[in-house]
Amino acid sequence: MNWFATNRGTVMEWPSQSPDLNLIEHLWEELERRVSGIRAQNADEKFSQLQTAWAQVPQSVLTSLIQSMPRRCQAVIDSRGFAAK
């Protein structure tokens, strides 16, 4: 927070534990879809499957998630920090 204050950065209040603003949750869902139905013999094999799936997530998916942040932030503001629809 000190760095932002010193460098005149604006920081918005961020509700703790807010899944609406946590984009990694949406990426996990994407990975789950990509590896569903693929069985692994052990944890190392599953990790390898997840790494491969991660590398194949199109940039357009990431861009879409990033571009959704203003809408997500507004939804959280509108819901006063509670879960958004």
C-alpha positions in Angstrom: 0.0 0.0 0.0 2.9 2.3 0.8 4.3 1.8 -2.7 1.0 2.8 -4.3 0.7 5.8 -2.1 4.2 6.9 -2.9 3.7 6.3 -6.7 0.3 7.8 -6.7 -1.4 4.5 -7.6 -5.1 4.1 -7.1 -6.1 1.0 -5.2 -9.7 -0.1 -5.0 -11.1 -1.9 -2.0 -11.0 -5.6 -2.7 -13.3 -8.0 -0.8 -11.3 -10.8 0.7 -12.2 -14.3 -0.6 -14.1 -12.9 -3.6 -14.5 -15.6 -6.2 -16.1 -13.1 -8.5 -12.8 -11.3 -8.8 -10.5 -14.3 -8.7 -9.8 -15.2 -12.4 -7.7 -18.2 -11.5 -10.9 -20.0 -10.5 -12.2 -19.7 -14.0 -8.9 -20.9 -15.4 -9.1 -24.0 -13.1 -12.6 -24.7 -14.5 -11.1 -24.5 -18.0 -8.3 -26.9 -17.1 -10.8 -29.3 -15.5 -12.9 -29.3 -18.7 -9.8 -30.0 -20.7 -8.6 -33.0 -18.6 -12.0 -34.4 -17.7 -12.3 -38.0 -18.8 -8.5 -38.4 -19.0 -7.3 -40.8 -16.4 -3.9 -40.6 -14.7 -1.9 -43.4 -13.2 -0.4 -41.1 -10.5 0.0 -37.5 -9.4 3.0 -36.9 -11.7 1.0 -38.0 -14.7 -2.0 -35.8 -13.7 0.4 -32.9 -13.2 1.8 -33.5 -16.7 -1.7 -33.5 -18.1 -2.5 -30.3 -16.4 0.7 -28.7 -17.7 -0.1 -29.7 -21.2 -3.7 -28.4 -20.9 -2.4 -25.1 -19.5 -0.1 -24.6 -22.4 -3.0 -25.2 -24.8 -5.4 -22.6 -23.2 -5.8 -20.0 -26.0 -4.7 -16.5 -25.4 -8.3 -15.4 -26.3 -9.5 -17.1 -23.1 -7.0 -15.2 -21.0 -7.8 -11.9 -22.8 -11.5 -12.5 -22.3 -11.0 -13.0 -18.6 -8.9 -9.9 -18.2 -11.4 -7.8 -20.2 -14.2 -9.1 -18.0 -12.6 -7.4 -14.9 -14.4 -4.0 -15.2 -17.7 -5.8 -15.5 -16.8 -8.1 -12.6 -15.7 -5.2 -10.4 -18.9 -3.3 -11.1 -21.0 -6.4 -10.3 -19.2 -6.7 -6.9 -19.7 -2.9 -6.3 -23.4 -3.2 -7.2 -23.8 -6.2 -4.8 -21.9 -4.3 -2.1 -19.2 -6.9 -1.8 -21.5 -9.9 -1.7 -21.5 -12.6 -4.3 -22.5 -11.3 -7.7 -24.8 -13.1 -10.1 
